[in-house]
Amino acid sequence: MLRVRLDPIACDGYGYCAELLPEIIGRDDWGYPVLEVGHEITAEMLFRARRAVKICPRVALSIIELDQAVSVRS
Ligand code: SF4
């Protein structure tokens, strides 16, 4: 399962990512991105998700494989 990871410290809140991936990334009252709980990047979203990671000016976004993240910890 692919997910978006957000580094809230690095993020500057301009919201480019939320415009590209509104199904996953919302915005709070100050314009900062908020990830939907339990979100998953579907095949149809993958191109836009990669684009969001690429255009993020603060390198605050990444795509992670959740199954790998869990197996690394166990
Ligand atoms: S594009 Fe990057 S810096 Fe801009 S709001 Fe999204 S995560 Fe934050």
Backbone and ligand atoms as CSV (ligand in chain L), in Angstrom:
chain,resi,resn,atom,element,x,y,z
A,1,MET,N,N,0.843,-1.187,0.000
A,1,MET,CA,C,0.000,0.000,0.000
A,1,MET,C,C,0.887,1.248,0.000
A,2,LEU,N,N,0.632,2.114,-0.969
A,2,LEU,CA,C,1.409,3.348,-1.074
A,2,LEU,C,C,0.676,4.482,-0.368
A,3,ARG,N,N,1.470,5.277,0.351
A,3,ARG,CA,C,0.894,6.435,1.051
A,3,ARG,C,C,1.800,7.641,0.877
A,4,VAL,N,N,1.217,8.795,1.104
A,4,VAL,CA,C,1.987,10.031,1.116
A,4,VAL,C,C,2.481,10.269,2.541
A,5,ARG,N,N,3.746,10.653,2.645
A,5,ARG,CA,C,4.276,11.065,3.948
A,5,ARG,C,C,4.570,12.553,3.868
A,6,LEU,N,N,4.209,13.268,4.912
A,6,LEU,CA,C,4.378,14.715,4.963
A,6,LEU,C,C,5.280,15.086,6.135
A,7,ASP,N,N,6.279,15.918,5.860
A,7,ASP,CA,C,7.128,16.464,6.920
A,7,ASP,C,C,6.587,17.853,7.264
A,8,PRO,N,N,5.815,17.971,8.333
A,8,PRO,CA,C,5.164,19.254,8.638
A,8,PRO,C,C,6.158,20.347,9.033
A,9,ILE,N,N,7.343,19.975,9.453
A,9,ILE,CA,C,8.348,20.975,9.814
A,9,ILE,C,C,8.908,21.638,8.559
A,10,ALA,N,N,9.115,20.846,7.514
A,10,ALA,CA,C,9.679,21.374,6.273
A,10,ALA,C,C,8.648,22.154,5.457
A,11,CYS,N,N,7.389,21.805,5.579
A,11,CYS,CA,C,6.329,22.378,4.740
A,11,CYS,C,C,6.170,23.878,4.982
A,12,ASP,N,N,5.966,24.616,3.875
A,12,ASP,CA,C,5.739,26.060,3.995
A,12,ASP,C,C,4.275,26.438,3.800
A,13,GLY,N,N,3.432,25.451,3.490
A,13,GLY,CA,C,1.995,25.687,3.454
A,13,GLY,C,C,1.443,26.397,2.240
A,14,TYR,N,N,2.167,26.413,1.155
A,14,TYR,CA,C,1.612,27.070,-0.032
A,14,TYR,C,C,0.549,26.222,-0.727
A,15,GLY,N,N,0.554,24.942,-0.495
A,15,GLY,CA,C,-0.573,24.115,-0.904
A,15,GLY,C,C,-0.578,23.578,-2.312
A,16,TYR,N,N,0.563,23.579,-2.986
A,16,TYR,CA,C,0.586,22.987,-4.329
A,16,TYR,C,C,0.117,21.539,-4.286
A,17,CYS,N,N,0.529,20.815,-3.284
A,17,CYS,CA,C,0.207,19.398,-3.183
A,17,CYS,C,C,-1.300,19.174,-3.072
A,18,ALA,N,N,-1.976,20.007,-2.313
A,18,ALA,CA,C,-3.420,19.843,-2.118
A,18,ALA,C,C,-4.183,20.078,-3.417
A,19,GLU,N,N,-3.644,20.912,-4.268
A,19,GLU,CA,C,-4.303,21.139,-5.552
A,19,GLU,C,C,-4.141,19.931,-6.471
A,20,LEU,N,N,-3.024,19.234,-6.355
A,20,LEU,CA,C,-2.793,18.068,-7.209
A,20,LEU,C,C,-3.484,16.810,-6.697
A,21,LEU,N,N,-3.605,16.676,-5.392
A,21,LEU,CA,C,-4.141,15.445,-4.801
A,21,LEU,C,C,-5.243,15.743,-3.790
A,22,PRO,N,N,-6.338,16.349,-4.221
A,22,PRO,CA,C,-7.377,16.733,-3.261
A,22,PRO,C,C,-8.046,15.542,-2.583
A,23,GLU,N,N,-7.945,14.344,-3.202
A,23,GLU,CA,C,-8.549,13.162,-2.578
A,23,GLU,C,C,-7.816,12.774,-1.295
A,24,ILE,N,N,-6.557,13.142,-1.203
A,24,ILE,CA,C,-5.721,12.716,-0.078
A,24,ILE,C,C,-5.303,13.890,0.804
A,25,ILE,N,N,-5.049,15.024,0.171
A,25,ILE,CA,C,-4.482,16.152,0.906
A,25,ILE,C,C,-5.484,17.300,0.966
A,26,GLY,N,N,-5.961,17.562,2.176
A,26,GLY,CA,C,-6.809,18.723,2.402
A,26,GLY,C,C,-5.969,19.865,2.941
A,27,ARG,N,N,-6.603,20.923,3.360
A,27,ARG,CA,C,-5.874,22.068,3.925
A,27,ARG,C,C,-6.568,22.527,5.199
A,28,ASP,N,N,-5.766,22.921,6.181
A,28,ASP,CA,C,-6.356,23.421,7.417
A,28,ASP,C,C,-6.687,24.917,7.264
A,29,ASP,N,N,-7.134,25.539,8.342
A,29,ASP,CA,C,-7.564,26.941,8.288
A,29,ASP,C,C,-6.439,27.892,7.913
A,30,TRP,N,N,-5.192,27.464,8.067
A,30,TRP,CA,C,-4.044,28.311,7.761
A,30,TRP,C,C,-3.426,27.951,6.401
A,31,GLY,N,N,-4.022,26.982,5.715
A,31,GLY,CA,C,-3.547,26.592,4.395
A,31,GLY,C,C,-2.550,25.451,4.397
A,32,TYR,N,N,-2.233,24.936,5.558
A,32,TYR,CA,C,-1.267,23.832,5.624
A,32,TYR,C,C,-1.944,22.508,5.267
A,33,PRO,N,N,-1.212,21.629,4.626
A,33,PRO,CA,C,-1.810,20.365,4.200
A,33,PRO,C,C,-2.145,19.449,5.371
A,34,VAL,N,N,-3.242,18.742,5.201
A,34,VAL,CA,C,-3.698,17.755,6.180
A,34,VAL,C,C,-4.009,16.480,5.419
A,35,LEU,N,N,-3.358,15.398,5.794
A,35,LEU,CA,C,-3.581,14.127,5.104
A,35,LEU,C,C,-4.844,13.448,5.615
A,36,GLU,N,N,-5.609,12.877,4.692
A,36,GLU,CA,C,-6.783,12.109,5.064
A,36,GLU,C,C,-6.347,10.874,5.849
A,37,VAL,N,N,-7.047,10.567,6.921
A,37,VAL,CA,C,-6.728,9.393,7.722
A,37,VAL,C,C,-6.957,8.132,6.896
A,38,GLY,N,N,-5.999,7.221,6.928
A,38,GLY,CA,C,-6.134,5.945,6.232
A,38,GLY,C,C,-6.049,6.038,4.719
A,39,HIS,N,N,-5.524,7.145,4.231
A,39,HIS,CA,C,-5.490,7.335,2.784
A,39,HIS,C,C,-4.575,6.316,2.102
A,40,GLU,N,N,-4.871,6.052,0.873
A,40,GLU,CA,C,-4.045,5.164,0.052
A,40,GLU,C,C,-3.936,5.768,-1.341
A,41,ILE,N,N,-2.744,5.710,-1.908
A,41,ILE,CA,C,-2.560,6.187,-3.276
A,41,ILE,C,C,-3.005,5.076,-4.220
A,42,THR,N,N,-4.076,5.328,-4.924
A,42,THR,CA,C,-4.552,4.333,-5.890
A,42,THR,C,C,-3.732,4.453,-7.175
A,43,ALA,N,N,-3.888,3.475,-8.037
A,43,ALA,CA,C,-3.154,3.485,-9.309
A,43,ALA,C,C,-3.462,4.745,-10.116
A,44,GLU,N,N,-4.704,5.175,-10.072
A,44,GLU,CA,C,-5.074,6.368,-10.854
A,44,GLU,C,C,-4.505,7.655,-10.257
A,45,MET,N,N,-4.153,7.633,-8.989
A,45,MET,CA,C,-3.592,8.823,-8.336
A,45,MET,C,C,-2.074,8.870,-8.407
A,46,LEU,N,N,-1.435,7.755,-8.771
A,46,LEU,CA,C,0.005,7.644,-8.610
A,46,LEU,C,C,0.783,8.701,-9.399
A,47,PHE,N,N,0.375,8.971,-10.616
A,47,PHE,CA,C,1.080,9.978,-11.407
A,47,PHE,C,C,1.021,11.339,-10.708
A,48,ARG,N,N,-0.165,11.706,-10.227
A,48,ARG,CA,C,-0.302,13.009,-9.555
A,48,ARG,C,C,0.446,13.040,-8.234
A,49,ALA,N,N,0.462,11.900,-7.550
A,49,ALA,CA,C,1.198,11.837,-6.283
A,49,ALA,C,C,2.700,12.040,-6.521
A,50,ARG,N,N,3.209,11.399,-7.550
A,50,ARG,CA,C,4.637,11.575,-7.877
A,50,ARG,C,C,4.916,13.013,-8.277
A,51,ARG,N,N,3.999,13.601,-9.002
A,51,ARG,CA,C,4.164,14.998,-9.428
A,51,ARG,C,C,4.160,15.922,-8.197
A,52,ALA,N,N,3.271,15.652,-7.251
A,52,ALA,CA,C,3.213,16.470,-6.032
A,52,ALA,C,C,4.544,16.396,-5.278
A,53,VAL,N,N,5.100,15.192,-5.195
A,53,VAL,CA,C,6.401,15.031,-4.531
A,53,VAL,C,C,7.471,15.822,-5.284
A,54,LYS,N,N,7.425,15.758,-6.601
A,54,LYS,CA,C,8.458,16.403,-7.412
A,54,LYS,C,C,8.394,17.927,-7.324
A,55,ILE,N,N,7.196,18.492,-7.280
A,55,ILE,CA,C,7.090,19.960,-7.305
A,55,ILE,C,C,7.115,20.592,-5.923
A,56,CYS,N,N,7.067,19.797,-4.880
A,56,CYS,CA,C,7.075,20.388,-3.534
A,56,CYS,C,C,8.366,21.191,-3.344
A,57,PRO,N,N,8.260,22.487,-3.149
A,57,PRO,CA,C,9.458,23.320,-3.063
A,57,PRO,C,C,10.282,23.091,-1.806
A,58,ARG,N,N,9.711,22.431,-0.813
A,58,ARG,CA,C,10.418,22.216,0.454
A,58,ARG,C,C,10.820,20.761,0.671
A,59,VAL,N,N,10.634,19.945,-0.350
A,59,VAL,CA,C,10.950,18.506,-0.242
A,59,VAL,C,C,10.303,17.919,1.024
A,60,ALA,N,N,9.063,18.311,1.223
A,60,ALA,CA,C,8.344,17.887,2.428
A,60,ALA,C,C,7.466,16.665,2.204
A,61,LEU,N,N,7.348,16.234,0.951
A,61,LEU,CA,C,6.484,15.095,0.640
A,61,LEU,C,C,7.304,13.922,0.147
A,62,SER,N,N,6.840,12.734,0.463
A,62,SER,CA,C,7.434,11.534,-0.111
A,62,SER,C,C,6.345,10.482,-0.235
A,63,ILE,N,N,6.626,9.469,-1.022
A,63,ILE,CA,C,5.715,8.332,-1.154
A,63,ILE,C,C,6.370,7.144,-0.474
A,64,ILE,N,N,5.633,6.520,0.404
A,64,ILE,CA,C,6.192,5.369,1.118
A,64,ILE,C,C,5.348,4.134,0.846
A,65,GLU,N,N,6.000,2.997,0.906
A,65,GLU,CA,C,5.318,1.704,0.824
A,65,GLU,C,C,5.046,1.282,2.253
A,66,LEU,N,N,3.797,1.283,2.657
A,66,LEU,CA,C,3.450,1.021,4.050
A,66,LEU,C,C,3.888,-0.354,4.500
A,67,ASP,N,N,3.730,-1.365,3.672
A,67,ASP,CA,C,4.111,-2.725,4.054
A,67,ASP,C,C,5.596,-2.789,4.374
A,68,GLN,N,N,6.438,-2.084,3.573
A,68,GLN,CA,C,7.877,-2.056,3.835
A,68,GLN,C,C,8.175,-1.365,5.148
A,69,ALA,N,N,7.477,-0.236,5.413
A,69,ALA,CA,C,7.722,0.510,6.647
A,69,ALA,C,C,7.428,-0.349,7.857
A,70,VAL,N,N,6.356,-1.144,7.793
A,70,VAL,CA,C,5.999,-2.011,8.904
A,70,VAL,C,C,7.020,-3.121,9.067
A,71,SER,N,N,7.459,-3.711,7.946
A,71,SER,CA,C,8.386,-4.832,8.062
A,71,SER,C,C,9.753,-4.392,8.573
A,72,VAL,N,N,10.138,-3.143,8.293
A,72,VAL,CA,C,11.427,-2.642,8.788
A,72,VAL,C,C,11.401,-2.535,10.309
A,73,ARG,N,N,10.268,-2.168,10.859
A,73,ARG,CA,C,10.166,-1.992,12.305
A,73,ARG,C,C,10.069,-3.323,13.036
A,74,SER,N,N,9.564,-4.360,12.398
A,74,SER,CA,C,9.344,-5.615,13.127
A,74,SER,C,C,10.596,-6.467,13.148
L,1,SF4,S1,S,3.736,21.422,-1.775
L,1,SF4,FE1,FE,5.178,20.883,-0.112
L,1,SF4,S2,S,5.622,22.790,0.926
L,1,SF4,FE2,FE,3.777,23.120,-0.309
L,1,SF4,S3,S,2.045,22.714,1.057
L,1,SF4,FE3,FE,2.511,20.788,0.014
L,1,SF4,S4,S,3.957,19.734,1.379
L,1,SF4,FE4,FE,3.907,21.873,2.018
